[in-house]
Amino acid sequence: MKTVKIAVAMIVACAVPLFADGTGISLAGIWRGDSVKTGGTVEVGFPFVEKNLIIRDYVTLNGYGGKVNELSFGELSIGDKLQIGGRVDCGTFHIVPYGFVNAEFGIYRTSAKKFFEAPFILDIGGGGGFEIRYLVMQMPMQSFFIEFGGGGMLMPGKPAGGFSAGYASLAIGYRTYF
């Protein structure tokens, strides 16, 4: 037990400097369109490393509508996105180019299936983007970002008539840091 306490204390002591120049928690609204579905996302971000190297984790709540193989559907999903990038200081603003990987788990509805019935959707993807961060007088830091990527929608254990699809995507969003 004593070894566990010492290990936790060492991890906390080593992690504190990583957050020293951090921007803190962020909140974002995002529009996302891809070759399968279109919708919106609310995202909450947490910093892991926030210096010239930036590593952040985002938890997302997503709502989409789309069409695959002439089958229209509505989807609600929860996801996680890990972002790794760098920061370029340009004086009054920063440019942050980055790459990301994401995974979402969702429920969906079609004319033949109710929301909470199996199968469910597993969406795995990745891509890259850039963010322009700026500070408005007397306000928290704000940013505008664009992401390009792709991935695949899978339906584990799908019955006959279910769908799987790959896609290319574009996301445009606005973040506020606290």
Disulfide bonds with the S-S distance in Angstrom:
none
